[in-house]
Amino acid sequence: MSSPRNPPFRAEHIGSLLRPKELVEKRYAVAAGKASKDDLKPLEEASIKSIVELQQKCGFHAVTNGEHSRHQFWGTFFETLNGMEEIHLREGGYDQSIFRAYAPDVKSFMHEKTIPNQVTLATGKIKHTGTSSFLPEFEYLKTLVPKSEWKNIKLTLTSPSWYHFRYGPNKAYLPGVYNSDAEYFADVAAAYQKELSILYDAGLRNGQIDDPNLAYFCSDEMLKGWKADKENFQTADEQFAAYLNFYNDCIKRPSDFHMGIHLCRGNYVGSRHFSEGAYDRIAAKMFNDLDVSTYYLEYDTPRAGGFEPLKSLPKNKNVVLGVVTSKFPKLEDQKEMVERVYKAADFVSEGQGISREEALKQLSVSPQCGFASHAEGNELGDKDMENKLQLVRAIAEEVWPGEA
C-alpha cells in the first residue's frame, strides 16, 4: 500500500504563525479583566484571514489559522473536558512536587516562571462535554477557502499525553479519581475520539498532533532522570510503548481522515528548545506501531541527529522533513536544503530497497516547528517568516516540480 498524499503536500508548515502584536496584547488584556472577550473576536478573525492569505500567497495548500485563536500551541481541549481542572487557579495553590522535574518542558517553564503555564489535572472522571473546543477554529477557516479545499485545511491537535508526562507517576489525576494510568488513558481516549468524531462530521480531514513528549524519549538527559526516579513503576521503553498504544486508542478514525504527528523538541521564549537527541532510539517502533500516516520531524540542527532512522520508515507512511528553522531569521541556502532532502531520501531508499525517486514520493519539506508556539512567537519578524515559507515552497518545487 502506498503512502497517502495531498495531504500531506510537498510544502508544509507545522501550524503556528506569528501573531500581530495587537492581538497578543488584547488577549493579555482580556485575561487580566481589562478588556472584553467581545473585543478579541474581531481581532482574531481579521488576523486569521490575513494569515490564511499569506499561506496561499506562499503556495501552501494545508492552511491553518496560524493558531491565532490560541495563546499556546496546545489550545484548550483538556481544559474543556468534564473532570479536568486548572488547579493553579485554586486559592492557596497546589503541591508543586507533582511535576516530573526532569521533564524537559517542566525544566524550561520552571527556569522562566517558577511554574508551568496551565497546571491541569483530572480531579474527576474525564468525559467529553459534547462541545468541541477546536470546532470554531475549523468552522471559521471554512469561510475563508472554497468548499473544494475544506479537506486540505489542517487543524493542529493537543498531544494526548500533554497533561500526563509532565507529572510524576500516578500524579496526572488526584488520588481516588483513577486507580491506574490504564483507567485514565481509557477515558482520555474516549474523549479524544469524541472530539475527532465531531470534527470529522464537520468536514475535517487533515489533523496534526503537536507532540513534544515522544521526542523526549530521544533525550539522554531525560532518560537519565527517568532511570534515577525511584517512583517510576516502568522503564522508559515501557512508558514509550504504553504511550503509542494510548495514542492509537485516541486517534481511531475513518480511513479518509489523514492524521500526522509533529515530534517537537520545544519552541519556547527566546526561540529556545526543550530537548535534544537523535530519533534512533524510537524510530523503528514509532514508525511501525503508531497509527498515523505522516511524521513531521525536526531536522534543522544537529541536535536531531542524522537521517539514518529513516531507514525504518514503512512504505505506507510519509515523513515531512523540517530542514528550515523557524527559530531564527537567517535564511538557509536552498541548494544545501535540496541536497539534504536527497540525502534523507537515500536512507529511505536503502531501508526499503527502492530507488531514490520512489523514496522521494514519501517525503515532503517544512520548517522544523511552528513560528509561534507561544503567544509572543520566535525571534524573527513577519518578513523573515514569509521568506522562510517561500524558501520551503521553492525547495519543494525544485525537488518535486509541479506538485502541490
Steps between C-alpha positions, in 0.01 A plus 500: 500500500641841403516793742214754493554828319338845489501513795782504576613742232857544380527840674363500855532709812440386856206722593576806710589828332601831654211688662452877460611696807154652547344154515746381764450814708122477477503136615711595802260786574203263488680258733568787742135610494590828330317421175197302389514172310268669251787735415727207424299314236515767222877523545535122487290467186683780318834352600402149388369631166830677441713199596300270271560742213873492576507119487315502169736764363797280594348197326387291799193281466458362854410835653463550875369792701856558619369411847400864529194399702726342764743635757717187492535222245301239694173695509232427759388145418582352840382804694152466351451133589286401794726380780802715408586800716760778478620455856742794480189719522409355839522735794796394711690341213595133465780254570775569246663162572252350252732596213753270339796731562709355216223538239663739250206742472453511879869592542461782247177628651645493852808690385284768341203539736542261796184308395379373162218671316168330568528229760209276406417172671215251508312583819201291388415242237585633155222529244445705187226762538373455144624847407828521308761758597664469156187515286467884494852522354410262219163659428654846459773365271227346283369851432840607364566230238287341224297193602717287272797582726337427837655153493848659491453721806739387773404513865774459759395283794609462861735216591301230686778481760551874545356501851643160589873485430581823686367355825656227709363143503125492576498879555308601187186431702411558862500203741179303473406630153677222309670187628748479213628663184302242302173637640607861439616420145169329421294805593732743321485278190119497506497881525757534221298270273189710568692816407624348175151373418354851538773647282466227237124552478568871440728411208850489650726256314847618599622490861846545649585417861762734645700280731813589697474199732595217263813690393607520865570126484792590269662712771793354695439749780133410533573127490764542770246680717240229431735223604591680822136563595412231753127581471483371141327163483611423144802560280516785250462247217188359665355849544572583135322183386207579730473846346490359146213268597325788677536729197367229270189472718458879487525536122278220373339661195357442151751407229459832317602703807871578455682514833857610554718567802764767551781393732601827662816571696358821642435849373503729799572862595809633325486226235623247755460125463414254776694186408759339276567153365490297180193299396699175492364378836135526406477502120436135419232454765339837434490461121354151518276506808346849504186524284569827322570553131753781524787594731606866511861477619742772609825497308620861512801446729734216604303459825253284302771262380533367147260355246603139570177420695304555179619157391221368726222692321232261366381529141153621599612804702642848441759723663497878476859618537529811717830620356426875514515654848207706625700631796738752342487736200813391311384340177633156411668433166246344265754279324624360833144428613418321174809284547386418853164384366679274252722366777193418709343325200810286462452359850134423428617340175756286684253386763231397252718384213349752257634778280557857616217609272259258668620603846437868423132420455478447878668828593406866530671809642411757767637729769610291799229638732239773523596866504293585807434205728455754781330838479798723424658269245858434397791741455425607143270744323201468269709547187753245624217251547367569151849448356523165681163387366597603147827310536314184601276536194806556277675189637187296435471634148861409422475147643144425383436738208133565430371320812293664771 
